[in-house]
Amino acid sequence: MWLVAPPVGNWLPIATTDARGYVWADYVCEPAITEIEVNEPDAGMGQREPSNAAKPQTTTNATPARCSREDNIRNVRHAGGLDVHDLPSPESQVIATLNDGAAITIVPTPVGYDDGSTWLPISYPTEGYLMAGRNGVVSNIVYCTRFYD
């Protein structure tokens, strides 16, 4: 099984080759899940503390979440995860942090920013903007490699 997002209380969001869901953490052996680390935001990368003052939780080397076979479903591919912003700008408010491997639904209308960053609007798991890459090269978002029906 793979941990596909930060814990929700004592519930672990997981995926297996056959299913997605939540498991009560007390029933999971530590080696069976990807370890969760809490990272400080990096002010030099345009990331800021989320408004609720909670530290973003990210997974490292996460296995991509399984995706439906619909168009515009992708996975985040960025060590430490990616911040979701309310506007396509590194100075805008961070409204969520998605883990490396998280499944997202993109709105395929990239937006450029004057620092060379490329932003994509997303509609799932929340609405906002992800920095997809730089200078027209999308490097932080990848096509899904694991699917469920």
C-alpha positions as CSV (number, residue, x, y, z in Angstrom):
1,M,0.0,0.0,0.0
2,W,1.1,3.6,-0.6
3,L,0.4,6.7,1.4
4,V,-0.9,9.2,-1.1
5,A,-1.6,12.3,1.0
6,P,-0.9,13.7,4.5
7,P,-2.8,11.9,7.4
8,V,-6.2,13.3,8.3
9,G,-6.1,12.9,12.1
10,N,-5.3,9.3,12.7
11,W,-6.6,8.3,9.2
12,L,-4.1,7.5,6.5
13,P,-5.1,8.1,2.9
14,I,-3.8,5.1,1.0
15,A,-3.8,3.4,-2.4
16,T,-3.2,-0.2,-3.3
17,T,-3.1,-1.8,-6.7
18,D,-6.8,-2.5,-6.3
19,A,-8.3,0.2,-4.2
20,R,-8.1,3.7,-2.6
21,G,-9.3,4.7,0.8
22,Y,-8.4,5.4,4.4
23,V,-6.8,3.2,7.0
24,W,-6.7,3.8,10.8
25,A,-3.0,4.4,11.5
26,D,-2.9,2.1,14.5
27,Y,-3.6,-0.9,12.1
28,V,-0.6,-0.2,9.8
29,C,2.9,-1.4,10.3
30,E,5.5,1.4,9.8
31,P,7.4,-0.3,6.9
32,A,4.2,-0.6,4.9
33,I,3.8,3.1,4.4
34,T,5.8,6.0,3.0
35,E,7.1,8.1,5.9
36,I,5.6,11.5,6.4
37,E,7.9,14.4,7.0
38,V,7.0,17.9,8.0
39,N,9.0,20.5,6.1
40,E,9.4,24.2,6.8
41,P,8.3,26.4,3.8
42,D,11.2,27.8,1.8
43,A,10.7,31.5,1.6
44,G,13.3,31.7,-1.2
45,M,11.1,29.6,-3.5
46,G,8.1,31.9,-3.2
47,Q,6.3,29.6,-0.7
48,R,4.7,31.0,2.3
49,E,3.2,29.7,5.5
50,P,-0.5,28.7,4.8
51,S,-3.0,31.0,6.3
52,N,-4.1,28.5,9.0
53,A,-0.4,28.6,10.2
54,A,-0.2,24.8,10.0
55,K,3.1,23.5,8.5
56,P,2.6,21.7,5.2
57,Q,3.1,18.0,5.3
58,T,4.7,16.2,2.4
59,T,5.8,12.8,1.4
60,T,9.1,12.0,-0.1
61,N,9.5,9.6,-3.1
62,A,5.8,9.1,-3.1
63,T,4.3,6.5,-5.4
64,P,1.9,8.4,-7.7
65,A,-1.8,8.2,-6.7
66,R,-4.0,6.2,-9.0
67,C,-6.0,8.2,-11.5
68,S,-9.3,7.8,-13.3
69,R,-9.0,7.4,-17.0
70,E,-10.6,10.8,-17.6
71,D,-8.8,13.5,-19.6
72,N,-6.7,16.1,-17.8
73,I,-5.9,14.0,-14.7
74,R,-2.2,14.2,-13.8
75,N,0.2,13.5,-11.0
76,V,2.3,16.1,-9.1
77,R,6.0,15.2,-9.6
78,H,8.1,17.4,-7.4
79,A,10.1,16.4,-4.3
80,G,8.5,17.9,-1.3
81,G,5.2,18.5,-3.1
82,L,3.8,21.7,-4.6
83,D,1.9,24.6,-3.2
84,V,-1.5,25.5,-4.6
85,H,-1.9,29.3,-4.9
86,D,-5.0,31.3,-5.2
87,L,-3.5,33.2,-8.2
88,P,-0.8,32.3,-10.8
89,S,2.0,34.1,-9.0
90,P,4.7,33.0,-6.5
91,E,3.6,36.0,-4.3
92,S,0.0,34.9,-4.1
93,Q,-1.6,33.1,-1.1
94,V,-0.9,29.4,-0.6
95,I,-4.2,27.7,-0.1
96,A,-3.0,24.0,0.0
97,T,0.0,21.8,-0.4
98,L,-0.1,18.7,-2.5
99,N,2.2,15.8,-2.0
100,D,4.6,14.4,-4.6
101,G,2.5,11.9,-6.5
102,A,-0.9,13.5,-5.7
103,A,-3.6,13.1,-8.4
104,I,-4.9,16.4,-9.8
105,T,-7.3,17.6,-12.5
106,I,-5.7,20.3,-14.6
107,V,-7.4,23.0,-16.6
108,P,-5.2,23.0,-19.7
109,T,-4.7,26.7,-20.0
110,P,-1.1,27.5,-18.9
111,V,-0.4,31.0,-17.5
112,G,3.0,32.6,-17.7
113,Y,4.5,34.8,-15.0
114,D,7.1,37.5,-15.5
115,D,9.8,35.4,-13.6
116,G,9.6,32.7,-16.3
117,S,7.4,30.3,-14.3
118,T,4.5,28.5,-15.9
119,W,1.3,28.0,-13.9
120,L,-1.5,25.6,-14.5
121,P,-5.0,26.1,-13.0
122,I,-6.4,23.0,-11.3
123,S,-9.9,22.0,-10.3
124,Y,-9.2,19.0,-8.1
125,P,-8.5,18.3,-5.2
126,T,-9.0,22.1,-4.8
127,E,-9.3,25.0,-7.1
128,G,-6.1,27.1,-7.6
129,Y,-2.9,27.3,-9.5
130,L,0.3,25.1,-9.4
131,M,3.7,26.2,-10.7
132,A,4.1,23.6,-13.4
133,G,7.6,24.5,-14.6
134,R,9.7,27.3,-16.1
135,N,10.2,28.8,-19.5
136,G,7.4,26.9,-21.1
137,V,8.7,23.5,-19.9
138,V,6.3,21.6,-17.6
139,S,8.4,19.6,-15.2
140,N,6.4,19.5,-12.0
141,I,3.3,17.8,-13.5
142,V,3.3,14.3,-15.2
143,Y,0.9,12.1,-16.9
144,C,-0.6,9.4,-14.7
145,T,1.0,6.0,-14.7
146,R,-1.4,4.2,-12.4
147,F,-5.1,4.0,-13.0
148,Y,-8.3,2.7,-11.4
149,D,-11.6,2.0,-13.3
